[in-house]
Amino acid sequence: MHYTSGMLSRRAASRALAVAVVVVTGVGCSDSDSDSSSGDEERTEQSLARWQEKTTAVCNEFEPQLDEIDARFEQPENVEEIIAYFDAATPVNDRYIDALLAVPVPTTETDDVERNYELLELQRSALAEARAAAASDDPNAYVAAVTAISEQLTELNALADTLGVPACNPD
């Protein structure tokens, strides 16, 4: 089976994984702007500027990690290398996505941020599907998953720019 022609581009593969891969350094840390007893209160108090700040910090934390993984697996030669890439990138990508989803939705641009979060969850699923398809020697399912990842990444990158977090758009 020949997967290299259906491989994600270097940055798209991580985004597919990372993206799952986008957002918050403040996970596990608290700050005065987000310390409240109710998630709803946090959401009503979160400004877009604060969301951008937290999101950019997360991207700045995770993008270099994904860049390093991308560099190690830049030109996979076989299915085993593709699977190894997913195995290396998935845990980082999952932490990246979890960090992003932990950032409260701001009171403005709510629809775009919620769509961003929805796409991140879809990325997580599509990445798992791509890895499973590669492992089960199913090139058609792999290409379908990679296509979905690519389409989601296009929208995610556009949203990163629209929402004022260009550090989260690796392209």
Buried (B, 14 or more C-beta within 10 A) or exposed (E): EEBEEBBBBBBBBBBBBBBBBBBBBBBEEEEEBBEBEEEEEBBEBBEBEBBBBBBBBBBEBBBEBBBEBBEEBEEBEEBEBBBBBBEBBBEBBBBBBBBBBBBBBBEEBEEBBEBBBEBBEBBBBBBBBBBBBBBEEBBEBBBBBBBBBBEBBBBBBEBBEEBBBBBBBBE
